[in-house]
Amino acid sequence: MNSIRAPHTAPVSLWGMMVTILLAIALVLYLGASGTLAASFAGGRATVPRLGAALTGGALAFHAAALAVFTVLHAELPLVGLAPSLSTLAFLITLFFFATTLARESRPVGLVLVPLTSLLLAIALIVGMSPSGEPLAFSGVWFSFHVLLAFIGYAGLTVAFAAGLLYLLQFRELKGKRLGRVFRFFPSLPALDTIGRLGLLVGFPALSAALLLGWAWTVRFRNTFAVSEPEVIWGVLTWLIYAIVLAIRFMNKPNTERRAAFVTVIGFAFVVASYLLLRLFIPGGAFL
């Protein structure tokens, strides 16, 4: 009688532990990369050491492995629920940043992005990576595309925020004619503006496509445009922030780049604040 047990309990538990271990290793590497960037900035270096990029790349590899194991184990993409969503968003933000590090001058942007990624992943680990276990009205392949595109949109805005924040700090240094560690370590204003523009140009179409997919499904199966879910409200607010920033960028006026950087930073803060407020009304479910 004592020999009877659920045959898959132990393997599932073991694989679930592996997801946690892989994410924990990724977090340690992210923190190591953050420390390397912070030490380089504090030391007044003009460039980011290769160790920072190597640690970030290693963290991405372990992070990707954890998400892959989660997908195979639970037969669902890590797109639903707080912990899986935050982990996926953190991965996309870092992947976006890592792609930009091919240009050496863009690497200091990690001074903002890598600690932010570490925070998101730490929250995911504290909450616990587990499948949603809840039936969703909107599911399947189209749901996966919808959420993944939305995450790319949020990741693009985050990258634009980081570039905008460093742009404002670098502009302040140059205006005050202070050529200290900020001036030496941060990228040039044109480079920061390019990174911010790239984040917007990738993120805005992705978020637009995500919203269109969601609305198309709503019209097809509910015969209405009325969508009142908090995640949709948050998506629309984020889309409006994107639209405002892009509109400012297309204005042919002096200091357009600085205005765009300022609005991006303020807009990102507004998006985060609106998320926290909306999250209070959603104890669980599909909302990030």
C-alpha positions in Angstrom: 0.0 0.0 0.0 2.9 2.3 0.8 4.4 1.7 -2.6 1.5 3.4 -4.4 2.3 7.0 -5.4 1.7 9.4 -8.3 4.3 8.4 -10.9 4.9 11.9 -12.3 5.1 13.9 -9.0 8.8 13.5 -8.5 9.9 14.3 -12.0 7.6 17.4 -12.2 8.9 18.6 -8.9 12.5 18.1 -10.0 12.0 20.0 -13.3 10.1 22.7 -11.4 13.1 23.0 -9.1 15.4 23.2 -12.2 13.4 26.2 -13.5 14.0 28.0 -10.1 17.7 27.1 -10.1 18.3 28.3 -13.6 16.5 31.6 -12.9 18.5 32.0 -9.7 21.8 31.5 -11.6 20.6 34.1 -14.2 19.7 36.5 -11.3 23.2 36.1 -9.8 24.8 36.8 -13.2 22.5 39.8 -13.8 23.5 41.2 -10.4 27.2 40.6 -11.2 26.7 42.5 -14.5 25.0 45.3 -12.5 27.9 45.4 -10.1 30.4 45.6 -12.9 28.6 48.4 -14.6 28.2 50.3 -11.3 31.9 49.8 -10.4 32.9 51.1 -13.9 30.8 54.2 -13.5 32.0 54.8 -9.9 35.6 54.4 -11.0 35.3 57.0 -13.7 36.0 54.6 -16.6 35.2 55.7 -20.1 34.1 52.2 -21.3 32.2 49.2 -20.0 34.5 46.2 -19.4 33.9 43.0 -21.5 33.1 41.2 -18.2 29.8 43.1 -18.0 28.7 42.0 -21.4 29.9 38.5 -20.8 27.9 38.2 -17.5 24.8 39.6 -19.2 25.2 37.1 -22.1 25.5 34.3 -19.6 22.5 35.4 -17.7 20.5 35.5 -20.9 21.5 32.0 -21.7 20.4 30.6 -18.3 17.3 32.8 -18.4 16.3 31.4 -21.8 16.9 27.8 -20.6 14.7 28.4 -17.6 11.8 29.7 -19.8 12.3 26.8 -22.2 12.1 24.2 -19.4 9.0 26.0 -18.0 7.3 25.8 -21.4 8.1 22.1 -21.8 7.2 21.2 -18.3 3.8 23.0 -18.1 2.9 22.8 -21.8 2.3 26.6 -21.9 4.4 29.6 -22.6 5.5 31.7 -19.6 3.1 34.5 -20.5 0.3 34.3 -18.0 0.5 35.0 -14.2 2.7 37.5 -12.4 5.9 35.5 -12.0 6.1 34.0 -15.5 5.1 37.3 -17.1 7.7 39.4 -15.2 10.3 36.8 -16.0 9.5 36.9 -19.7 9.4 40.7 -19.7 12.8 40.8 -18.0 14.2 38.4 -20.6 12.9 40.5 -23.5 14.3 43.8 -22.0 17.7 42.3 -21.6 17.6 40.6 -25.0 16.8 44.0 -26.5 19.6 45.6 -24.6 22.1 42.9 -25.4 21.3 43.3 -29.1 22.2 47.0 -28.8 25.5 46.2 -27.1 26.9 45.3 -30.5 27.6 49.0 -30.7 30.1 49.5 -27.9 28.9 53.0 -27.1 25.4 51.7 -26.1 26.6 49.4 -23.4 26.4 51.9 -20.5 22.6 51.9 -20.9 22.8 48.7 -19.0 23.4 50.8 -15.9 19.7 51.3 -15.9 18.3 48.2 -17.7 20.3 45.4 -16.0 19.4 46.4 -12.4 15.7 46.8 -13.6 15.9 43.3 -15.1 17.3 41.9 -11.9 14.5 43.5 -9.9 11.8 42.0 -12.2 13.4 38.5 -12.0 13.9 38.7 -8.2 10.2 39.5 -7.9 9.3 36.5 -10.1 11.5 34.2 -8.0 9.9 35.5 -4.8 6.4 35.0 -6.1 7.2 31.6 -7.5 7.2 30.4 -11.1 4.1 28.3 -11.6 1.5 27.8 -14.4 -1.6 29.9 -14.4 -4.0 26.9 -14.0 -6.9 29.1 -15.0 -9.0 28.8 -18.1 -8.7 31.8 -20.4 -11.4 33.2 -22.7 -8.7 34.3 -25.2 -6.1 31.5 -25.6 -4.2 29.5 -28.2 -1.6 30.6 -30.7 -3.2 34.0 -31.2 -3.1 34.6 -27.5 0.6 33.8 -27.4 1.2 36.2 -30.3 -0.9 38.9 -28.6 0.9 38.7 -25.3 4.4 38.3 -26.8 3.9 41.3 -29.0 2.6 43.3 -26.0 5.7 42.3 -24.0 7.9 43.4 -26.9 6.1 46.7 -26.8 6.7 47.2 -23.1 10.3 46.2 -23.5 10.8 48.7 -26.2 9.4 51.5 -24.0 11.6 50.4 -21.2 14.7 50.6 -23.4 13.6 54.1 -24.6 13.1 55.1 -21.0 16.6 54.1 -20.0 18.1 55.9 -23.0 16.0 59.0 -22.3 17.0 59.1 -18.6 20.7 58.9 -19.5 20.1 61.5 -22.3 18.7 64.0 -19.8 21.6 63.4 -17.3 24.2 63.7 -20.1 22.6 66.9 -21.4 22.6 68.4 -17.9 26.4 67.6 -17.6 27.1 69.2 -20.9 25.0 72.2 -20.2 26.8 72.7 -16.9 30.2 72.1 -18.6 30.9 69.4 -16.1 33.1 66.7 -17.8 33.2 64.2 -14.9 32.3 60.5 -14.7 28.8 61.0 -16.2 30.3 62.6 -19.3 33.0 60.0 -19.6 30.9 56.9 -19.0 27.6 57.7 -20.6 27.1 57.5 -24.4 27.0 60.6 -26.5 23.7 62.4 -26.9 23.2 61.3 -30.6 23.9 57.6 -29.5 21.4 57.8 -26.7 18.8 59.4 -29.0 19.3 56.6 -31.5 18.8 53.9 -28.9 15.7 55.6 -27.6 14.3 56.0 -31.1 15.1 52.3 -31.9 13.2 51.2 -28.7 10.2 53.2 -29.8 10.3 52.1 -33.4 10.4 48.4 -32.4 8.0 48.7 -29.5 5.3 50.8 -31.0 4.4 48.6 -33.9 4.6 45.5 -31.7 2.2 47.0 -29.1 -0.1 48.2 -31.9 -0.3 44.7 -33.4 -0.9 43.2 -29.9 -3.9 45.5 -29.4 -5.3 44.9 -32.8 -5.1 41.1 -32.3 -6.9 41.5 -29.0 -9.6 43.7 -30.4 -10.0 41.4 -33.5 -10.7 38.5 -31.2 -13.1 40.5 -29.1 -15.1 41.6 -32.2 -15.0 38.1 -33.7 -16.2 36.2 -30.6 -18.0 38.8 -28.5 -19.4 41.0 -31.3 -18.3 44.2 -29.5 -15.4 46.7 -29.3 -16.1 47.2 -25.6 -13.1 46.0 -23.7 -12.8 46.9 -20.1 -10.2 44.5 -18.7 -7.4 46.3 -16.8 -4.7 44.8 -19.0 -6.3 46.3 -22.1 -6.7 49.7 -20.4 -3.0 49.5 -19.5 -2.1 48.6 -23.0 -4.0 51.5 -24.5 -2.4 53.9 -22.0 1.0 52.6 -23.0 0.1 53.0 -26.7 -1.0 56.6 -26.1 2.4 57.3 -24.4 4.2 55.9 -27.4 2.1 58.0 -29.8 2.8 61.2 -27.9 6.5 60.6 -27.8 6.7 59.7 -31.5 4.6 62.8 -32.3 7.1 65.0 -30.4 9.9 63.3 -32.3 8.4 64.3 -35.6 8.1 67.9 -34.6 10.5 70.1 -36.5 11.5 72.3 -33.5 14.7 73.0 -31.5 15.6 70.6 -28.7 13.2 67.9 -30.1 15.4 65.1 -28.9 15.5 66.5 -25.3 11.8 67.0 -25.2 11.3 63.4 -26.5 13.6 62.0 -23.8 11.8 64.0 -21.1 8.3 62.8 -22.2 9.6 59.2 -22.5 10.8 59.3 -18.9 7.6 60.8 -17.6 5.5 58.6 -19.8 7.3 55.4 -18.5 6.7 56.6 -14.9 3.0 57.1 -15.7 2.8 53.6 -17.3 4.4 52.0 -14.2 2.2 53.9 -11.8 -1.0 53.0 -13.8 0.1 49.3 -13.8 0.5 49.4 -10.0 -3.0 51.0 -9.6 -4.7 48.5 -12.0 -2.9 45.6 -10.4 -4.6 46.3 -7.1 -7.9 45.3 -8.8 -6.5 42.1 -10.3 -5.4 39.6 -7.6 -4.4 37.0 -10.3 -5.2 35.8 -13.8 -3.9 36.9 -17.1 -2.9 40.4 -16.1 0.9 40.8 -15.9 
